[in-house]
Amino acid sequence: MKYRNDRYGNKISLLGYGCMRFTKKGGSIDLDKAERELMAAINQGVNYLDTAYIYPGSETAVGEILSRNHCREKVHIATKLPQYLIKTEGAIEKYFQEQLSRLQTDYIDYYLMHMLTDIAAWEKLVKLGVRDWIADKKAKGIIKNIGFSFHGNTDMFLTILDAYDWDFCQIQYNYMDENSQAGRKGLMAAAKKGIPVIIMEPLRGGKLVDLLPEKAKKIIADYGVKRTPAEWAFRWLWEQPEVTCVLSGMNSIDMVHENCRVASEVCEHEFTQTDYDMIEAVKQEINANTKVGCTGCGYCMPCPKGIDIPAAFRCYNRMYTETHWSGRFEYHQIIALQKDMADIKKCIECGKCESHCPQHIEIRKQLKEARKHLQPWYYRWVVKVARLFKFW
């Protein structure tokens, strides 16, 4: 495993473990499976673990696994204050203490203000005394580093970056988001300040792997240097020295071993111009087919009417990145045949989802388009007939 330094010279593994996507079993995290995977990563040198208050069961699972294996001191725990839930000064401390309890620890290595999209969110916390609260926690060694995770446009990222003396930040960044969200401009601005940058959504919610258009997959398969789509995406990030750590939501042993291998071999500035040209060709194929720029992050959820918005958009996009049949078939499997069908037609256009979407997607409008394409009139009759069999 290779490492890069944080602001104070501490080593952070190039590969970080994103703990939001632990495998679920019976509605809760499969702790034994998560333990095998997380410990395999730690034993291969991964030392940065990313979780958050709102990731269901994640903090508790991380705390239990580290406690079972007596390895708290081997890793850096990063978790996040749910700033969007904070209404009073006392709530900051309340949530923080709950997180310490879940994680079975008495300090947090990297603590983030979760999902800052607008400077107003930070200003609200400032009015509630967060600056003094942070100063107290850092003076006592209870929080080692303070940062923020960001979803929004580049200008707002730069505004928030200048609003406080941050120790680190976390951004969505990949070869498709080079000029969106914080983007490369934001990455370079943080690096100029000496602020480490943690990368989330390196594969854009799997879009740069499983949901690549067939033509894009062929470009990669036919290229002279043989690497998987995931490896190309990771290497594109790691060859940039401004990137400190890349998070991966690993949920299989094979994925852990493969990502750790790449993170042990990679070098800065290893790309040739031909490599960049190949990535650019892949980007063109993706942009030619994608209908909705949804990353599957899930911030739009839960929907008051139970609609699985990310799944609906994934199926809609799959119709055009793969085949119409494959997109409709997946929708049929994961949505239409549920007992409580999370059907798009249930949308009441309340707009709650749009207010939380990091990508600023016009979700209500796009859901209408998705339904039109995913559910033509003959498909709706097929679903009605299929539901008579009650597969659930």
Buried (B, 14 or more C-beta within 10 A) or exposed (E): BBBBEBBEEBBBBBBBBBBBBBEBEEEEBBBEBBBBBBBBBBEBBBBBBBBBBBBEBBBBBBBBBBEEBEBBEEBBBBBBBBBBEBEEBEBBBEBBEEBBEBBBBEBBBBBBBBBBBEBEBBEBBBEBBBEEBBEEBBEEEBBBBBBBBBBBBBEBBBBBBEBBEBBBBBBBBBBBBBEBBBBBBBBBBBBEEEBBBBBBBBBBBBBBBBBBBEBBBEBBEEBEEEBEBBBBBBBBBBBBEBBBBBBBBBBEEEBBBBBBBBBBEBEEEEBEEEBEEBBEBBBBBBEEBBBBBBBBBBBBBEBEBEBBBBBBBBBBBBBBBBEEEEBBBBBBEBBBBBEEBBBBEEBEEEEBBBEBBBBBBEBBEBBBBBBEBBBEEEBBEBBEEEBEEEEE
